Each structure stands twice: as structure tokens, then as C-alpha cells.
Amino acid sequence: MKIMPNRLDRGFYLYQKEFEDKALEVLRSGWYVLGNEVKCFEEEFANYTGAKHCVGLASGLDALWIAFRILGIGKGDEVIVQSNTYIASVMGITINGATPVFVEPDEFYNIDASKIEEKITDKTKAILVVHLYGQSCKMDEVVALTKKYHLRLVEDCAQSHGAKFNNQMTGTFGDIGCFSFYPSKNLGAFGDAGAIVTNDEKIAEDFRVYRNYGSEKRYYNRVVGTNSRLDEIQAGLLRVRLSHMKELTEEKIAIAKRYDEGLHNSKIKLPTVREGATSIYHQYVIKCSERESLIQYLTEKEIGTIIHYPIPPHLSEAYAYLGYTTGDFPIAEDYADTVLSIPMYNGMTEEEQTFVINAINKF
Ligand SMILES: *Cc1c(COP(=O)(O)O)cnc(C)c1O
């Protein structure tokens, strides 16, 4: 049996007719960018998260960098972010000329909130939390710090659609929640797409202006904006998927539970969820000090895996200019060397999962 790390086609076939009907409806409508589908999706996604406003954008990275731009954070400013995140989180900061200040992750692969305070300086303007792999960060502690030091709070929710902390949805704790709907995300489009949610009407308005060349009224430009508009077809397809988010999320949690219960191998550490937090399991990430031989072994059995992520941002070539070296963030570096995402996707069969479980247990 050949098992790929992810199967986006399965997610399509789950609701094939609805997706195809919606795509045809949009194609036939004659309106393709920023229209009624986008407006409806924004309302429905705001509702889903419990935020007052949602603004559709072209990608998750756009959500992040425009967020810092709108908050006026740039050259000379520092933004705190975890050291083991996907590089896009960091690019959202540095595209604006601001400096990322890395904080090591905890055992849940999220920012270690107890290590944030020591990194706050006069230049710190914001904290960017990343709810990595689908689990919420420890938001009570993070929010308390942003209040104490008057910092902005931006959430990278690219992997956490529907994950909660103390029953509150990620994306709604701070100024701006940034979402990606890249096809592999839990709420995925069929191409690139993104959005922000916020409770601040002014911020929502600024995003609307910014995403469309800084124009409020056609051909009258208030600021130097960008093109980060959301397509009607993506918004329409996202509406279809969003209407099934409850069962899609439950399915992923059920798959994770089967892994939790079925995997038994002393060489492998399973993921855990913090009290008060929930995970929507964007990835099911195990940790193994013999990762290379595990990958090799699983490859021989035709089981695909992915490393999220093999190089922490501070060691990435792109960030050589920050001047970090190996050993500066040992926890992030250890994770980069030992984590492994095993197959997990909507539409995964029990037979496929049993095959993966048996293989890993025999490693
Ligand atoms: C996917 C992702 C992004 C970027 O989203 P895009 O839509 O690909 O631009 C940002 N942060 C994290 C944590 C991600 O996983």
C-alpha cells in the first residue's frame, strides 16, 4: 500500500459535487475578483471565528506582512516570534524592515510564554504567536504580557483554523489574526488564498484599502498599497469547505486520536496537547532521534513523510544577515533535527492508518 503524507484529492472528492457546482456557478457569473462570494465568505469566516470582521486576501504571507505594515511596525522595531516557525511568519516581519526576536518553543512546539518577558526591550512593538501544527499557544500568558507592556498582538493562524484556547478561537485574541488557505491547510482553497480577522473596524478598513492598491474609491489612492485581492472562485470554494469544517475538523482529531492510541514505540515521542488548548492537527508531528533511519525505513514501505521544518529561520540562508549561528536556539535546532510529520489528511481510511501504525510500531 502506497501512502502519501497528504492527499488533497481526497478532500476534493469528499464534496465533489458541491465544489464543481460552485466553480461552475462562479465561472458563469461573469464576476471573478472581489465580489459576492468574497463578501459572503468574509461574513461566514468572521462568524466562524467569532471575530467582528474578516478581510479576504491573496495569501497567508500577505495577511502577515500587511498586518505589520498597517500597525506601523517597521525599521528599528522588534517583533517577538518563536524560533521554530515556518519561515513565512518571519518574512511577515522582515518584509517591513522590522527585526524578529526569537523565543524558544515549549514541548508543544509553540512559543514558550515563560521566556517572552526576558526578550522584551524598548524597541519591542509586537508579539507574533504561531499556533504551530494546529495547536493554540498559551494565550492567557501571552495576552497578559501584551497588556503589561502595551504591545500589539498578531496571530499566525495559518495552521490553526478552529483551534481554541480556553474555548476562544485562535485569531481573536489580539489585534489581527492571519490565516492562510493554501490547499494543504485545514481550511484549504484550490489555489492561493488568505484572510485576516479582527475586531477593530479601522484595521479591517485599512486591509480593504491596502489589498486593492490603497484605493478606497476606484482610481483614487490613499496609500501605496498592494494587490492582494481574493478570487471569487477561491472564495466560493472556501465557502463550500467552510460549511463542512465541523466534520472535517472532527475527522482530523479522530485520526490523531487513533495515532495516539495505536502508536507504541519507545524511540518515538508523540505530540501532546496543553491543558486549556485544543489542536486541529494540521500536522501529526512525532519526534525521533533516529529520524533519518525512520524516514528511510518508512520510504521502503512506501509511506511518505515530511519534515516541518528542517531548517529553523535563524539558520536559513535568507536570514544570514541577522548573524545567528548553530547553537543560538538549541531547542528549535533539536526540533528541526528530530520532528517528522506522518500521513494525516481528510479522507484517510482506517486501513491506511493501520498500515502506518503497524509499520511505525515495528521500527
Ligand atoms: C502556510 C503558512 C504561512 C503562509 O501562508 P501562504 O498562504 O502560503 O502565504 C504562514 N505561516 C505559517 C505558519 C504557515 O504554515
The ligand as an SDF file (V2000), in Angstrom:
LIG
                    3D

 15 15  0  0  0  0  0  0  0  0999 V2000
    1.3420   28.3390    5.2460 C   0  0  0  0  0  0  0  0  0  0  0  0
    1.8700   29.2360    6.2930 C   0  0  0  0  0  0  0  0  0  0  0  0
    2.0630   30.6190    6.0830 C   0  0  0  0  0  0  0  0  0  0  0  0
    1.9590   31.2660    4.7340 C   0  0  0  0  0  0  0  0  0  0  0  0
    0.7670   31.1080    4.0730 O   0  0  0  0  0  0  0  0  0  0  0  0
    0.7310   31.2500    2.4690 P   0  0  0  0  0  0  0  0  0  0  0  0
   -0.7270   31.2630    2.1690 O   0  0  0  0  0  0  0  0  0  0  0  0
    1.4530   30.0900    1.9030 O   0  0  0  0  0  0  0  0  0  0  0  0
    1.3910   32.5400    2.1260 O   0  0  0  0  0  0  0  0  0  0  0  0
    2.4380   31.3910    7.1470 C   0  0  0  0  0  0  0  0  0  0  0  0
    2.6710   30.8670    8.3630 N   0  0  0  0  0  0  0  0  0  0  0  0
    2.5260   29.5470    8.6050 C   0  0  0  0  0  0  0  0  0  0  0  0
    2.7630   29.0450    9.9770 C   0  0  0  0  0  0  0  0  0  0  0  0
    2.1430   28.6860    7.5730 C   0  0  0  0  0  0  0  0  0  0  0  0
    2.0150   27.3800    7.8260 O   0  0  0  0  0  0  0  0  0  0  0  0
  1  2  1  0
  2  3  1  0
  2 14  2  0
  3  4  1  0
  3 10  2  0
  4  5  1  0
  5  6  1  0
  6  7  2  0
  6  8  1  0
  6  9  1  0
 10 11  1  0
 11 12  2  0
 12 13  1  0
 12 14  1  0
 14 15  1  0
M  END
$$$$
